[in-house]
Amino acid sequence: MIVDLETRLWTRVDDLGDEVASAIRRNAAGRWLQPDASPEVHQNAIRGIDAAVVLGYRNNTVRGAIAESQLLEAVARSEGRLFYARAIDPTSNDAVASVESARSVGASAIWLDPALQAFHPADTRAMKVFDRAEANQLPVFLGWSGPTPPSARLEYARPYLLDEVARAFPRLAIVIGGFGAPFLHETLALLAKHDRVFTHTAGVVARPWELLQALELCRDHGVDRKVLFASGFPFDAPVRAIEAIYGVNTMVHGTGLPRVARTVLREIIERDSISLLGLGRLPTPRERDTSRALASESPLRLTGETG
């Protein structure tokens, strides 16, 4: 079972807010293709895997939002292979009500990002959101794998700030995106300390040397079982992300540097994140259309390439 825990859908990048859209365009300026998160491209990208989570988006700081109806339509067409994480901005007056009604609209989780949305994780408003998420058994996805806009508050991205949240709500599943980069060691401390705190590979999977270091440190700290698979689509594709993880040892081939066991890599890619996080019912197994997913217009990234 291969489950991608971070994918996104939008038809207009400007819906993310002018500042975030500008950051995405600047980051993609030197590449042949802009990140394409249209429903058609998203559907093609996930043919090589079994299931995926599609994250909502709401950001009051930059006045951006993705229409929820568009995401729910994609989930409805997926025959149980897409799970929806509703975007919550704790600075909104309706934040708590949005968490309470998430299950009723078809959401299996919620998403928020303290840095991008400019709130302290232990802000009273945010703690109310976490409280209702725990009560409704909604896993919380944290983080943004795309380019960081100037307005993002990096001081609120520090994973150690989530320690208070994890202590207050021990039954709440918290998934820290991309190893909490650039604060990897703080993420490792949380993974080792709290049973219901996890991380995933989105964002970092596009940076091979950083990915290798992160996986080796997770092994050294005994928390590699807490690492889940995510591609960060449309900033990377599931099939390319899988290739990057399996090829991570290429850089240390022929050296005395330690390697990550292939069994560990396979466990990360094939971990049953749906059951682990309580997202819902497992989809019916099927033959993955990997060949079609590979035959996309996006150039395949060779191991070691970051572009």
Secondary structure, 3 states (H helix, E strand, C coil): CCEEEEEECCCCHHHHCHHHHHHHHHHCCCCCCCCCCCHHHHHHHHHHCCEEEEECCEECCCCEECCHHHHHHHHHHCCCCEEEEEECCCCCCCHHHHHHCHHHHCEEEEEECHHHHCCCCCCHHHHHHHHHHHHCCCCEEECCCCCCCCCCCHHHCCHHHHHHHHHHCCCCCEEEHHHHCCCHHHHHHHHHHCCCEEEECCCHHHCHHHHHHHHHHHHHCCCHHHEECCCCECCCCHHHHHHHHHCHHHHHCCCCCCCCCHHHHHHHHHCCHHHHHCCCCCCCCCCCCHHHHHCCCCCCCCCCCCC
